[in-house]
């Protein structure tokens, strides 16, 4: 299905003119906690403030000339919508981002600022997604999934490609998990070049559908509660390619509380001067929970995004 060793470098070659090669920054504070070396992969400063841009540009640059001419469509109120909006603008593709009518206007403004056309539809994200897929069938526009697509997964894998270029000796990598596209791409590539690298998934207790699905050995449709890690919140599309990939790639899976996520965000801001969102705080929280088992290791913690609202940040700080 995906040959990570060849497909991820191919996605990188297609995308490198557009994506930002983000820094792998050494953390003296976290390193001291484990008597080892901890690095933060700063994709919070990726274009659009999130790793999602990697997947969006990878998918859109993989389309044929004819497919590009037919345009693209997606549904999202968050990082994926902003990422698709910018990718469409940079490549000159026509298309739409469908958002539910109840969406916060700041999120829509963010999408519009990157150049995308927005259509309002329905009262929740599921209805908006159904509408986007309907537009795809009616117009021939390519539907851009947030994670359930090999080109998207390999696009997220370009982060793993960069990590390995910058640091080849790695013991463990911590990544927050929602739909599983990021850990599947990064972990798939890193394990293809070094199968001994441990991939550790982290999810909020309030929304841990992938965790529960892997535990049950089958995909589950479960409710989610509100979480600071809104970038990983919600269910996983049934039949998603990421489920089996995550089953094979994730070596350890940790759940964290809202208080632990808040502390993770504070650590990013106060100790590293990095503006990070809840999903990145989740990865730090997972590291903190496991730190006693990581003595002497070389560890990478992925800062997957920096899109946090001023109100949420203020309440945490």
Secondary structure, DSSP 8 states (H G I E B T S, - for coil): ---HHHHHHHHHHHHTTTS----EEE-HHHHHHHTSEEEEEEGGGSGGGBTHHHHHHHHHHHS-HHHHHH-EEEE-SSHHHHHHHHHHHHHT--EEEEE-TTS-HHHHHHHHHTT--EEE-SSSHHHHHHHHHHHHHHH--EE--SSSSHHHHHHHHHHHHHHHHH----SEEEEE-SSSHHHHHHHHHHHHH-TT-EEEEEEETTS-HHHHHHHHTS---------S-GGG-S---TT-HHHHHHHHH-SEEEEE-HHHHHHHHHHHHHHH-----HHHHHHHHHHHHHGGG-TT-EEEEEE-B----HHHHHHH-
